[in-house]
C-alpha cells in the first residue's frame, strides 16, 4: 500500500512537471515577441532628426519648371454652341446667385452672347454661321467642328475650320485650356484664329471678337487698365477705346468688393500673345442687344449718366489689311481666372478683415510688371507700403509708399507699383497698410512666357 506521504510527493512532482510544460509552451509561442523586445532593449535610440530650416521670403533658386502644372485639374471649362461660339465657366467655384451652378466668365455658358465677325473686302460674315457661300470644312468626311487639335490634350483643346467661297478665306478657331503663368493651374483659355488666304489673289481681311465678359455673379464689374507708356492706371467706368499705341498688356476685373470671400474671382483678359499679330484696337463698352451685330456699331453708352451699364463687353479688333495669296495670319488672346484664395494651397482665410487684395497678372525678367493692390480704406490719408525681396526692385520713378486714392462707386480703390526682377524664380511680396493690416502674395517670375 502506498503511504499518504508517497502519494503527496508523486502529486507534487506531477504538478511541477505540468507547470514547467505550460511555461515552456508559453515561451515557445511568444518567442518572436520576446526576441523583438530584447533587440529593442539592446538597440540604442536613433538620433533626433535635424530641425527644418525655414526659407526666407526672397527669390528662390530657379529649379522649378514654369511649364509644369501644380495639378491637372481644369479650373475653367469651355462649352460650345452649335455654331462653335464658346462660353467659359469655373467648375470649382460656385455662382453667388445660384449655388448649384458654377461661376461664369462669359455671359452665357455656351457663348451665345459672344460673336466673331470676319470681314473680307468689306463683306461681313459671322464665324460659325452657314449661309450660301460659307461652309464648314470637311476632312475625310468629318465636319471640322469642335475637332481635336493634333498633338494636344483632347480634353483641353478644340478646333473648328470654316471657309468662305468668295476669296477662299479659311479661318481655323482653336480654343485651348492652358496653364496660367502665375498660378501654374489650368485656369486660362487661349483663343487663336488662324486666317489663311487660299486664293490666287490678294484680299483685304479683318477679324473682330465680341467677348461678353461676366465675372462670377457680376456683369458690370469695372475693368482695370494697368499703366501704359507713362499713362497712369485707371478703372474704366464709361465706354473707352484703346488704339494699338495705348494697348495695355492685359485688362482685368474684380468680381465684387467682398475681399474676405475666398472664392472671389478676378478675370484677366490677355492682349499680347507671343507669336501672334498685335491687336489693332480694344473697345470696352456696353454689350449690344444683338450679339451677332456686324463689324462696328455705336460703342457709346446709352445710360443718361454716361457710365457703363449693367452688361459690359470687350471688343477686340484686328483691322482689315491686305493678305497676299497663300498668306497666313495668327491672331490670339487669352481670357481666364486670376488666382482664387480658396484654390491656392487650400487657403480659406483672408486676413486683414477682407480690406486688402494683392494681385499680379504676370511677371517676366524682360520688362517691368505691375503689382496691383485692391484696398478698401476709410481714412482719406491712408498710406500703403510695398516690401520687395532681394532680386526685385521698383521701376524708375516708382515709390514704395503710395497714398490710397478715394474709392470709386464700386467701394474700393487700387494702387499699382511697377516692379522689375533681376532673375527668374519664385518671390514673395508684401504690402502693409497701417490701421488695416498687411497682404502677402507669391509671385512667379519667368524669363519669357506665352503672354
C-alpha positions, 0 to 999 in steps of 0.5 A: 500500500502506498503511504499518504506521504508517497502519494503527496510527493508523486502529486507534487512532482506531477504538478511541477512537471505540468507547470514547467510544460505550460511555461515552456509552451508559453515561451515557445509561442511568444518567442518572436515577441520576446526576441523583438523586445530584447533587440529593442532593449539592446538597440540604442535610440536613433538620433533626433532628426535635424530641425527644418530650416525655414526659407526666407521670403526672397527669390528662390533658386530657379529649379522649378519648371514654369511649364509644369502644372501644380495639378491637372485639374481644369479650373475653367471649362469651355462649352460650345454652341452649335455654331462653335461660339464658346462660353467659359465657366469655373467648375470649382467655384460656385455662382453667388446667385445660384449655388448649384451652378458654377461661376461664369466668365462669359455671359452665357455658358455656351457663348451665345452672347459672344460673336466673331465677325470676319470681314473680307473686302468689306463683306461681313460674315459671322464665324460659325454661321452657314449661309450660301457661300460659307461652309464648314470644312470637311476632312475625310468626311468629318465636319471640322467642328469642335475637332481635336487639335493634333498633338494636344490634350483632347480634353483641353483643346478644340478646333473648328475650320470654316471657309468662305467661297468668295476669296477662299478665306479659311479661318481655323478657331482653336480654343485651348485650356492652358496653364496660367503663368502665375498660378501654374493651374489650368485656369486660362483659355487661349483663343487663336484664329488662324486666317489663311488666304487660299486664293490666287489673289490678294484680299483685304481681311479683318477679324473682330471678337465680341467677348461678353465678359461676366465675372462670377455673379457680376456683369458690370464689374469695372475693368482695370487698365494697368499703366501704359507708356507713362499713362497712369492706371485707371478703372474704366467706368464709361465706354473707352477705346484703346488704339494699338499705341495705348494697348495695355498688356492685359485688362482685368476685373474684380468680381465684387468688393467682398475681399474676405470671400475666398472664392472671389474671382478676378478675370484677366483678359490677355492682349499680347500673345507671343507669336501672334499679330498685335491687336489693332484696337480694344473697345470696352463698352456696353454689350449690344442687344444683338450679339451677332451685330456686324463689324462696328456699331455705336460703342457709346453708352446709352445710360443718361449718366454716361457710365457703363451699364449693367452688361459690359463687353470687350471688343477686340479688333484686328483691322482689315489689311491686305493678305497676299495669296497663300498668306497666313495670319495668327491672331490670339488672346487669352481670357481666364481666372486670376488666382482664387484664395480658396484654390491656392494651397487650400487657403480659406482665410483672408486676413486683414478683415477682407480690406486688402487684395494683392494681385499680379497678372504676370511677371517676366525678367524682360520688362517691368510688371505691375503689382496691383493692390485692391484696398478698401480704406476709410481714412482719406490719408491712408498710406500703403507700403510695398516690401520687395525681396532681394532680386526685385526692385521698383521701376524708375520713378516708382515709390514704395509708399503710395497714398490710397486714392478715394474709392470709386462707386464700386467701394474700393480703390487700387494702387499699382507699383511697377516692379522689375526682377533681376532673375527668374524664380519664385518671390514673395511680396508684401504690402502693409497698410497701417490701421488695416493690416498687411497682404502677402502674395507669391509671385512667379517670375519667368524669363519669357512666357506665352503672354 
